[in-house]
Amino acid sequence: MSESSQLPVPLPSPCPPRPPFWRNPWFWVVLAVLGLAFWQWFETRTRLADTQQELARRLAESEQTVKESATLVSKAMEQTAELQRKYGALEARLGEFQGQADALRGLYQEAAISRDDALLAEAEQGINIAVQQLQLSGNVQAAILALQSADERLARLERPQFLPLRRTLARDLERLRATPFVDVPGMNLRLENVIVGVDKLPLAMELLPHDKAQAADGAAQEPASWWAKLLQEGWQELKELVRIQRFDRQEPVLLSVDQSLILRENIKLRLLNARLALLSRDQWTFRNELKVAHGWLEQYFNTEEKSVQAALAALKQLSATDIAVEFPSLNDSLSALQTLKAGREKR
């Protein structure tokens, strides 16, 4: 055969061209994962910076609050010293009245006086005791009992000359019974209970956030298998991408241990000042001290706890009570008694 009659040898077909890498779907998956990781890293850095700035601002505010609290403590101590001085003067005056009453009883026992004079002396003693109870402690019930005792002593002899004095005593008794009753011992006991419980009230900053509580529960129930743990971590990361936060209320103030102790001592000092104002019938000081203590409890303590709610309710109820009651004067009874005694001396 000739060379021209030979069949041509087929050449091998060329390989199809490889598609570019950007058409590979795994490339985009990897790129998306890297982008998500970079975005989360950047978001975390931003949050850390914001948290540091907020912490610095709150620390500055806390220092300012401590300075203001120190100023308030000094003022409160001055007011407490003044109230204690007044209370000491009242106690001294009460001691004088008691000494005078003892001396008067001794004179009555030593002197040989008539039955009518002794009866008038007992009535005068009862009226003086009623006056002292109203002036020193504002005890209306004790004053009523003292006047009733004086009237009963005068009624024993049924003397006509005692009738004007008895009518005056009856009018004073009616005015005393119409006076609003203020339960000072009960209010003092409620204030004492609040003061004792201040150290046990939980602060607002001691609350465990909801997401941290869930994290603690999840850590306690950690899955055993690695794939379940991986799914759980992925779900937690996904939930952190969206965060819902309330802005309709103020965040709790961060306090150190020393600051929290100072805060509790300041509240107790305010309540002690309120007790002194209650005993001295100082309405403005009493309500002002309770208002300040009530505001501090609402601002720094967990108002969702029942103990804090009970303390707030007690302070609110005490502040609404009117302690500045104007007591009636017993000058009419004293004048009627002096007139009766002067008439007997002329005889």
Rosetta blueprint (number, residue, H / E / L):
1 M L
2 S L
3 E H
4 S H
5 S H
6 Q L
7 L L
8 P L
9 V L
10 P L
11 L L
12 P L
13 S L
14 P L
15 C L
16 P L
17 P L
18 R L
19 P L
20 P L
21 F H
22 W H
23 R H
24 N L
25 P H
26 W H
27 F H
28 W H
29 V H
30 V H
31 L H
32 A H
33 V H
34 L H
35 G H
36 L H
37 A H
38 F H
39 W H
40 Q H
41 W H
42 F H
43 E H
44 T H
45 R H
46 T H
47 R H
48 L H
49 A H
50 D H
51 T H
52 Q H
53 Q H
54 E H
55 L H
56 A H
57 R H
58 R H
59 L H
60 A H
61 E H
62 S H
63 E H
64 Q H
65 T H
66 V H
67 K H
68 E H
69 S H
70 A H
71 T H
72 L H
73 V H
74 S H
75 K H
76 A H
77 M H
78 E H
79 Q H
80 T H
81 A H
82 E H
83 L H
84 Q H
85 R H
86 K H
87 Y H
88 G H
89 A H
90 L H
91 E H
92 A H
93 R H
94 L H
95 G H
96 E H
97 F H
98 Q H
99 G H
100 Q H
101 A H
102 D H
103 A H
104 L H
105 R H
106 G H
107 L H
108 Y H
109 Q H
110 E H
111 A L
112 A L
113 I L
114 S L
115 R H
116 D H
117 D H
118 A H
119 L H
120 L H
121 A H
122 E H
123 A H
124 E H
125 Q H
126 G H
127 I H
128 N H
129 I H
130 A H
131 V H
132 Q H
133 Q H
134 L H
135 Q H
136 L H
137 S H
138 G L
139 N L
140 V H
141 Q H
142 A H
143 A H
144 I H
145 L H
146 A H
147 L H
148 Q H
149 S H
150 A H
151 D H
152 E H
153 R H
154 L H
155 A H
156 R H
157 L H
158 E L
159 R L
160 P H
161 Q H
162 F H
163 L H
164 P H
165 L H
166 R H
167 R H
168 T H
169 L H
170 A H
171 R H
172 D H
173 L H
174 E H
175 R H
176 L H
177 R H
178 A L
179 T L
180 P L
181 F L
182 V L
183 D L
184 V H
185 P H
186 G H
187 M H
188 N H
189 L H
190 R H
191 L H
192 E H
193 N H
194 V H
195 I H
196 V H
197 G H
198 V H
199 D H
200 K H
201 L L
202 P L
203 L E
204 A H
205 M H
206 E H
207 L L
208 L L
209 P L
210 H H
211 D H
212 K H
213 A H
214 Q H
215 A H
216 A H
217 D H
218 G H
219 A H
220 A H
221 Q L
222 E L
223 P L
224 A L
225 S L
226 W H
227 W H
228 A H
229 K H
230 L H
231 L H
232 Q H
233 E H
234 G H
235 W H
236 Q H
237 E H
238 L H
239 K H
240 E L
241 L L
242 V L
243 R L
244 I L
245 Q L
246 R L
247 F L
248 D L
249 R L
250 Q L
251 E L
252 P L
253 V L
254 L L
255 L L
256 S L
257 V H
258 D H
259 Q H
260 S H
261 L H
262 I H
263 L H
264 R H
265 E H
266 N H
267 I H
268 K H
269 L H
270 R H
271 L H
272 L H
273 N H
274 A H
275 R H
276 L H
277 A H
278 L H
279 L H
280 S L
281 R L
282 D L
283 Q H
284 W H
285 T H
286 F H
287 R H
288 N H
289 E H
290 L H
291 K H
292 V H
293 A H
294 H H
295 G H
296 W H
297 L H
298 E H
299 Q H
300 Y H
301 F E
302 N L
303 T L
304 E L
305 E L
306 K H
307 S H
308 V H
309 Q H
310 A H
311 A H
312 L H
313 A H
314 A H
315 L H
316 K H
317 Q H
318 L H
319 S H
320 A L
321 T L
322 D L
323 I L
324 A L
325 V L
326 E L
327 F L
328 P L
329 S L
330 L L
331 N H
332 D H
333 S H
334 L H
335 S H
336 A H
337 L H
338 Q H
339 T H
340 L H
341 K H
342 A H
343 G H
344 R H
345 E H
346 K H
347 R L
